[in-house]
Amino acid sequence: MSLLEQLIETHTGKTTDKWSLYVREYARLFEPYRDQPICLLEIGVQNGGSLEVWSDYFAQARVLVGCDIDEGCRNLTYADSRVHVVVGDASTVETRDQILSISATFDIIIDDGSHTASDIVKSFALYFERLSEGGLYIVEDLHCSYWQNYQGGLHNPLSSIHFFKSLCDIVNHQSWGLPMSRRELLTEFSKQDIAEFSEDLLAQIHSVEFLNSICVVRKAAAPNNTLGPRIVRGQEAFVDVGPLGLDGQDLVAPLQCMPDLAAPLNAEPLLFDEDFYLSNYPDVAAAGVNAFAHYLGNGKSEGRHPTADRAALAALQEAKVWGREQAAVLAGIAEFVADNGDALTQAIEASQKQLEFWHLQHAARFDQLTQMSVEQEDREVQRLDKLELNLVGMRAELTDKLSELLMAQSLELAGSFEASQSKLVGGQAEHAVQIAFLKNEQAKQAEQAQRQYESLHGEFIALKTSFIQINAAYWDAKQTYEACVAELREELEAERVRLAWRSAHPLKAFWRDLFSRKTAGVDA
């Protein structure tokens, strides 16, 4: 179990509410930032428990800011001085300024706010520019983007999930092959006054990662988000020689055809009266949702009408104004003119103006595309010519090098063979001399060893003989010693008996005197 999972599992303070998938993925995503002096912003803190968890997990964090629209969050207090709570709508400029007064930039931003599509997109436009390079912008609970109550829907082009899917295309802008900026892909959000995006900001989107109900957007400097020059290494291209001439070249996307750059993303009629829609459908007005987003996501499928003239709308839908030729559109509309009077005439005039505008726009873009096609074709021809010249030169160079290499290897092999043969003959003779020398030395060493053995053996025999003689002399001396000791003992015993006898005789004094005189050497 990761540290973050342990902290949440054992948390006992303010209530925190996270899906288990979020906790597992955050443990992976936040690990590189855990011991860094980061700044973190969380939009939507509810009971405030997550800020306590972040305070424990990011021990080296400089600032932890939570923002919530609920006034009850003013009562949230924290012992950690790094934690700040801002009460307000995070999707407004006023609240953003309060947040930025605490920290001008953030390394991690988590949007767990209202989950409403327009709020999510607005917040992204406000705070992504304040995300540090290498930082993470995370949006939670995107399952709400499929629900109508959150301005969502599976195919709603203004839903939050559709917005982040569009960011995937923006990451690959280099490959579009269209004369179209990144911000043009998000035109529909700006038309509905949801959010505006600059080209420079969108160019800093490095990657977009989707998980269940989560989107993770990473930020990097714009130069780090392109493919960069091609790297080709190695000289052996036996299967395809094409890559050999492409080293260092940048990607040039082939020119693509656009159905209609002026058409909305959902390819629906542009005629929409917001005032009519809200007044005619009070339930939409009461819900407080974006009128156009509601129509695209739900109203159309429910049979609601975007303008007052239902017949004009039916004619426009039947004709598919922006996908058909002008004549077919006008013919489809004209069938209703007699029955619908002035209102339909006004709709036709409006359609005529729109078609004229599109015609001029398409003509200009066609000329632009034609010019680009010619220029691209010239560049491609020049590239192919250069490649062909490079290939011819490389083929000739490789052929020459191969011939030189084969010749050099042949001469080297011949010289090596002769040298090896001479070395072998000389080596055999030298080996024979060495063998004879070694045999002679071996014989000398054997003879010397034999002489040493015989000398040592003679010394051993002499020492053995000496030992036997010494041993015999020892036993003779021992026997003599023992005989002398026995003889002395017998004499001592006899003398003791004589002394005892003399001491007991009546003439004791006489004999004592006599013994003394004898002992003194005086003759009796």
Long-range contacts (C-beta under 8 A, 24 or more apart in sequence): 2-27, 2-31, 3-27, 3-34, 3-57, 4-30, 4-53, 4-57, 7-53, 7-56, 7-57, 8-53, 11-49, 11-52, 11-53, 13-49, 13-52, 14-47, 14-48, 14-49, 14-51, 14-52, 14-76, 15-46, 15-47, 15-48, 15-49, 16-47, 16-49, 16-50, 16-52, 16-53, 17-46, 17-47, 17-49, 18-50, 19-213, 21-211, 21-212, 21-213, 21-214, 22-140, 22-214, 25-211, 25-214, 29-136, 29-138, 29-216, 30-57, 30-58, 30-108, 33-58, 33-107, 33-108, 33-136, 34-58, 34-59, 35-59, 35-60, 36-60, 36-61, 36-107, 37-61, 37-62, 38-62, 38-106, 38-107, 38-108, 39-63, 39-64, 39-65, 39-103, 39-105, 39-106, 39-107, 39-108, 39-132, 40-64, 40-65, 40-106, 40-107, 40-108, 40-109, 40-110, 41-65, 41-66, 41-67, 41-99, 41-103, 41-106, 41-108, 41-109, 41-110, 41-127, 42-66, 42-67, 42-109, 42-110, 42-112, 43-67, 43-68, 43-90, 43-109, 43-110, 43-111, 43-112, 43-113, 43-123, 44-68, 44-90, 44-111, 44-112, 44-113, 44-114, 45-73, 45-76, 45-85, 45-112, 46-70, 46-73, 47-76, 48-73, 48-76, 48-78, 48-85, 50-112, 51-76, 51-78, 51-83, 51-85, 52-78, 52-80, 52-83, 55-80, 55-82, 55-83, 62-103, 63-102, 63-103, 65-99, 65-102, 65-103, 65-106, 67-95, 67-99, 67-113, 68-113, 69-113, 69-114, 89-119, 90-119, 90-123, 90-126, 90-127, 91-118, 91-119, 91-122, 91-123, 91-126, 93-126, 96-126, 96-127, 100-130, 104-130, 105-130, 105-131, 105-132, 106-130, 106-131, 106-132, 106-135, 107-131, 107-132, 107-134, 107-135, 107-136, 108-135, 108-136, 108-138, 109-135, 109-136, 109-137, 109-138, 110-138, 110-140, 111-137, 111-138, 111-139, 111-140, 112-140, 112-141, 114-150, 115-141, 115-144, 115-145, 115-150, 115-160, 116-144, 116-150, 116-151, 116-160, 117-145, 117-150, 117-151, 117-152, 117-156, 117-158, 117-159, 117-160, 117-163, 117-293, 118-151, 118-158, 118-194, 118-290, 118-293, 120-145, 120-160, 120-163, 121-160, 121-163, 121-189, 121-194, 121-195, 122-194, 122-195, 124-163, 124-195, 124-217, 125-195, 125-196, 125-197, 128-201, 128-217, 128-219, 129-201, 131-219, 132-219, 133-204, 133-219, 133-220, 133-221, 134-218, 134-219, 134-220, 135-218, 135-219, 136-216, 136-217, 136-218, 137-216, 137-217, 137-218, 137-219, 138-214, 138-215, 138-216, 138-217, 139-164, 139-214, 139-215, 139-217, 140-213, 140-214, 141-213, 142-213, 142-214, 142-215, 143-212, 143-213, 148-294, 148-297, 148-298, 151-289, 151-290, 151-293, 151-294, 151-297, 152-297, 153-296, 153-297, 153-298, 155-266, 155-297, 156-293, 156-296, 156-297, 157-188, 157-264, 157-265, 157-266, 157-296, 158-188, 158-189, 158-192, 158-194, 158-290, 158-292, 158-293, 158-296, 158-297, 159-297, 161-215, 163-189, 164-208, 164-210, 164-215, 164-217, 167-205, 167-208, 167-217, 168-208, 170-202, 170-205, 171-205, 171-206, 171-207, 171-208, 171-225, 173-202, 173-203, 174-226, 174-227, 174-251, 174-253, 175-251, 175-253, 176-253, 176-256, 177-253, 177-254, 177-255, 177-256, 178-255, 178-256, 178-258, 178-261, 179-365, 179-368, 179-369, 179-372, 180-258, 180-261, 184-261, 187-264, 187-265, 188-264, 188-265, 188-266, 191-264, 192-290, 192-292, 192-293, 194-290, 226-250, 227-251, 235-398, 241-391, 241-394, 242-387, 244-390, 244-391, 244-394, 245-386, 245-387, 245-390, 245-391, 246-387, 252-376, 252-379, 254-376, 255-369, 255-372, 255-373, 255-376, 257-369, 258-365, 259-323, 260-322, 260-323, 260-358, 260-362, 261-361, 261-365, 262-322, 262-357, 262-358, 262-361, 263-322, 263-323, 266-296, 267-322, 267-323, 268-296, 268-300, 269-306, 269-313, 269-316, 269-317, 269-321, 270-322, 270-354, 271-306, 271-307, 271-312, 271-313, 271-316, 271-347, 271-350, 272-306, 272-307, 273-306, 273-307, 273-308, 276-306, 276-307, 276-308, 277-304, 277-306, 280-304, 280-305, 308-343, 309-340, 309-343, 309-344, 309-347, 311-336, 311-339, 311-340, 311-343, 311-344, 312-336, 312-340, 312-343, 312-344, 312-347, 315-344, 315-347, 316-347, 316-351, 321-351, 321-354, 321-355, 322-358, 326-355, 326-359, 329-355, 330-355
